[in-house]
Amino acid sequence: MAGKIDIENDNLIFTLTGVDKVLALKSKLTIPLKRVKSVSTATADWNYFKMLKVAGTKIPKVVVDGRFLSKEGLLFYEMHDPNKCITVELENEKYKKVIFEVPDKETTAKMIQEALDRLH
């Protein structure tokens, strides 16, 4: 199930919906746009052996929701289909990346990039 991403007052708002709120143990993330380093539509990584679950749910090839520790640092996932995810890389934030499934990753990534361009 895809989540929802909005931009409000120079913040990127990630809203989890349905059962994903329970699986991720979180319903919303708010990240200042100034902390967004990049956004990508590349297919997300399912490699479970590179991550340690901190809080959330991980069922191989079905769902990854919540907080996971990797060699990159702390990551936040909301993913059922890695082909429908965007990856938002962050700096000076709790999470190094947010990997988030959305209904239309190209349109969502473009919306975020345009907001970032307006900041600079």
C-alpha positions as YAML, in Angstrom:
chain: A
units: angstrom
residues:
- id: 1
  name: MET
  ca: [0.00, 0.00, 0.00]
- id: 2
  name: ALA
  ca: [1.46, 3.33, -1.04]
- id: 3
  name: GLY
  ca: [1.84, 6.24, 1.32]
- id: 4
  name: LYS
  ca: [1.36, 9.93, 0.68]
- id: 5
  name: ILE
  ca: [3.94, 12.72, 0.42]
- id: 6
  name: ASP
  ca: [3.06, 16.40, 0.73]
- id: 7
  name: ILE
  ca: [4.97, 19.64, 1.03]
- id: 8
  name: GLU
  ca: [3.76, 22.07, 3.68]
- id: 9
  name: ASN
  ca: [5.60, 25.16, 4.97]
- id: 10
  name: ASP
  ca: [9.00, 24.04, 3.61]
- id: 11
  name: ASN
  ca: [8.56, 20.59, 5.17]
- id: 12
  name: LEU
  ca: [8.33, 17.25, 3.45]
- id: 13
  name: ILE
  ca: [5.51, 15.26, 5.06]
- id: 14
  name: PHE
  ca: [5.51, 11.47, 4.65]
- id: 15
  name: THR
  ca: [2.14, 10.02, 5.71]
- id: 16
  name: LEU
  ca: [1.70, 6.28, 6.14]
- id: 17
  name: THR
  ca: [-1.75, 4.86, 5.47]
- id: 18
  name: GLY
  ca: [-3.73, 1.78, 6.42]
- id: 19
  name: VAL
  ca: [-1.93, -1.16, 7.99]
- id: 20
  name: ASP
  ca: [1.48, 0.41, 7.23]
- id: 21
  name: LYS
  ca: [1.00, 2.76, 10.22]
- id: 22
  name: VAL
  ca: [0.90, -0.31, 12.46]
- id: 23
  name: LEU
  ca: [3.67, -2.21, 10.68]
- id: 24
  name: ALA
  ca: [6.05, 0.77, 10.75]
- id: 25
  name: LEU
  ca: [5.11, 1.81, 14.28]
- id: 26
  name: LYS
  ca: [4.77, 5.35, 12.92]
- id: 27
  name: SER
  ca: [2.10, 7.30, 11.06]
- id: 28
  name: LYS
  ca: [3.95, 10.39, 9.84]
- id: 29
  name: LEU
  ca: [7.45, 11.77, 9.26]
- id: 30
  name: THR
  ca: [8.14, 15.49, 8.91]
- id: 31
  name: ILE
  ca: [11.47, 16.49, 7.36]
- id: 32
  name: PRO
  ca: [12.56, 20.09, 6.65]
- id: 33
  name: LEU
  ca: [13.17, 20.50, 2.90]
- id: 34
  name: LYS
  ca: [16.51, 22.16, 3.67]
- id: 35
  name: ARG
  ca: [17.70, 18.76, 5.00]
- id: 36
  name: VAL
  ca: [16.90, 16.93, 1.75]
- id: 37
  name: LYS
  ca: [20.09, 16.18, -0.14]
- id: 38
  name: SER
  ca: [18.56, 14.38, -3.15]
- id: 39
  name: VAL
  ca: [15.59, 12.40, -4.43]
- id: 40
  name: SER
  ca: [15.80, 9.32, -6.63]
- id: 41
  name: THR
  ca: [13.34, 7.08, -8.47]
- id: 42
  name: ALA
  ca: [15.79, 4.18, -8.79]
- id: 43
  name: THR
  ca: [14.44, 0.79, -7.74]
- id: 44
  name: ALA
  ca: [14.82, 0.33, -3.99]
- id: 45
  name: ASP
  ca: [16.95, -2.45, -2.50]
- id: 46
  name: TRP
  ca: [15.29, -5.53, -0.92]
- id: 47
  name: ASN
  ca: [18.60, -6.82, 0.46]
- id: 48
  name: TYR
  ca: [17.63, -7.83, 4.00]
- id: 49
  name: PHE
  ca: [21.08, -9.07, 4.91]
- id: 50
  name: LYS
  ca: [22.43, -5.52, 4.86]
- id: 51
  name: MET
  ca: [19.87, -4.21, 7.39]
- id: 52
  name: LEU
  ca: [19.07, -4.71, 11.04]
- id: 53
  name: LYS
  ca: [15.47, -4.07, 12.07]
- id: 54
  name: VAL
  ca: [15.27, -1.43, 14.80]
- id: 55
  name: ALA
  ca: [11.49, -0.94, 14.93]
- id: 56
  name: GLY
  ca: [8.99, -2.10, 12.35]
- id: 57
  name: THR
  ca: [8.16, -5.07, 10.16]
- id: 58
  name: LYS
  ca: [10.20, -7.02, 7.64]
- id: 59
  name: ILE
  ca: [8.69, -9.89, 5.65]
- id: 60
  name: PRO
  ca: [10.97, -10.89, 2.73]
- id: 61
  name: LYS
  ca: [9.59, -9.90, -0.68]
- id: 62
  name: VAL
  ca: [6.34, -8.70, 0.93]
- id: 63
  name: VAL
  ca: [6.91, -5.61, 3.09]
- id: 64
  name: VAL
  ca: [9.56, -3.48, 4.76]
- id: 65
  name: ASP
  ca: [8.06, -0.84, 7.06]
- id: 66
  name: GLY
  ca: [9.81, 1.10, 9.80]
- id: 67
  name: ARG
  ca: [13.33, 1.86, 11.00]
- id: 68
  name: PHE
  ca: [16.33, -0.19, 9.91]
- id: 69
  name: LEU
  ca: [20.03, 0.16, 10.56]
- id: 70
  name: SER
  ca: [22.41, -0.31, 7.63]
- id: 71
  name: LYS
  ca: [26.06, 0.48, 6.96]
- id: 72
  name: GLU
  ca: [24.80, 3.87, 5.70]
- id: 73
  name: GLY
  ca: [23.09, 4.63, 9.01]
- id: 74
  name: LEU
  ca: [19.45, 4.68, 10.10]
- id: 75
  name: LEU
  ca: [16.94, 4.28, 7.25]
- id: 76
  name: PHE
  ca: [13.15, 4.58, 7.21]
- id: 77
  name: TYR
  ca: [11.17, 2.29, 4.89]
- id: 78
  name: GLU
  ca: [7.57, 2.14, 3.72]
- id: 79
  name: MET
  ca: [7.83, -0.42, 0.92]
- id: 80
  name: HIS
  ca: [5.83, -3.24, -0.60]
- id: 81
  name: ASP
  ca: [6.99, -2.84, -4.21]
- id: 82
  name: PRO
  ca: [10.56, -1.56, -4.68]
- id: 83
  name: ASN
  ca: [9.67, -0.40, -8.22]
- id: 84
  name: LYS
  ca: [7.17, 2.12, -6.84]
- id: 85
  name: CYS
  ca: [9.48, 3.76, -4.28]
- id: 86
  name: ILE
  ca: [11.35, 7.00, -4.18]
- id: 87
  name: THR
  ca: [14.49, 7.38, -2.09]
- id: 88
  name: VAL
  ca: [15.01, 10.68, -0.32]
- id: 89
  name: GLU
  ca: [18.58, 11.15, 0.90]
- id: 90
  name: LEU
  ca: [18.92, 13.41, 3.93]
- id: 91
  name: GLU
  ca: [21.67, 15.32, 5.70]
- id: 92
  name: ASN
  ca: [21.84, 16.35, 9.35]
- id: 93
  name: GLU
  ca: [18.75, 14.27, 10.14]
- id: 94
  name: LYS
  ca: [18.00, 11.21, 12.26]
- id: 95
  name: TYR
  ca: [17.50, 9.13, 9.10]
- id: 96
  name: LYS
  ca: [20.07, 8.99, 6.31]
- id: 97
  name: LYS
  ca: [17.40, 7.97, 3.79]
- id: 98
  name: VAL
  ca: [13.65, 7.58, 3.56]
- id: 99
  name: ILE
  ca: [12.57, 4.89, 1.10]
- id: 100
  name: PHE
  ca: [8.87, 5.42, 0.51]
- id: 101
  name: GLU
  ca: [6.31, 3.83, -1.81]
- id: 102
  name: VAL
  ca: [4.01, 6.24, -3.64]
- id: 103
  name: PRO
  ca: [1.34, 5.82, -6.33]
- id: 104
  name: ASP
  ca: [3.36, 7.79, -8.93]
- id: 105
  name: LYS
  ca: [7.07, 7.99, -8.15]
- id: 106
  name: GLU
  ca: [8.00, 10.17, -11.15]
- id: 107
  name: THR
  ca: [5.43, 12.87, -10.33]
- id: 108
  name: THR
  ca: [6.28, 12.76, -6.63]
- id: 109
  name: ALA
  ca: [10.03, 13.03, -7.24]
- id: 110
  name: LYS
  ca: [9.44, 15.96, -9.61]
- id: 111
  name: MET
  ca: [7.30, 17.73, -6.98]
- id: 112
  name: ILE
  ca: [10.05, 17.33, -4.38]
- id: 113
  name: GLN
  ca: [12.81, 18.43, -6.78]
- id: 114
  name: GLU
  ca: [10.84, 21.55, -7.77]
- id: 115
  name: ALA
  ca: [10.38, 22.44, -4.10]
- id: 116
  name: LEU
  ca: [14.12, 21.97, -3.53]
- id: 117
  name: ASP
  ca: [14.91, 24.16, -6.53]
- id: 118
  name: ARG
  ca: [12.70, 26.95, -5.10]
- id: 119
  name: LEU
  ca: [14.69, 26.84, -1.84]
- id: 120
  name: HIS
  ca: [17.99, 27.51, -3.60]
...
